[in-house]
Amino acid sequence: VQLQASGGGLVQAGGSLRVSCAASGRTFSIYRMGWFRQSPGKERLFVAHISRSDGSTVYADSVKGRFTISRDNAKNTVYLQMNSLKPEDTAVYYCAASLFASGGYVYWGQGTLVTVSS
């Protein structure tokens, strides 16, 4: 499985941005896809994930009500719509894929930089 993230950029605080993650290869094996983010000097943190089958979602508390994860299985693409962005949302955003309900994320995209200016 290969993951290609895109859509990052510079946005002002309070603005919106949508990042995408296109999967290719053995996509039928994917159980769940998630977004993580990493700010300079900090560890990579979970943002949200979505089940490929039933579309169930989970969000980190820091983004609940502002971010929405969605999927388009026909396009093998997952989206992260980010609204009401804050400077602290500035990070490299990574998408990842998990193959099992109880498994960890084994495939990672290259990351896309989101910068929120104050």
Disulfide bonds with the S-S distance in Angstrom:
Cys21-Cys95 2.10
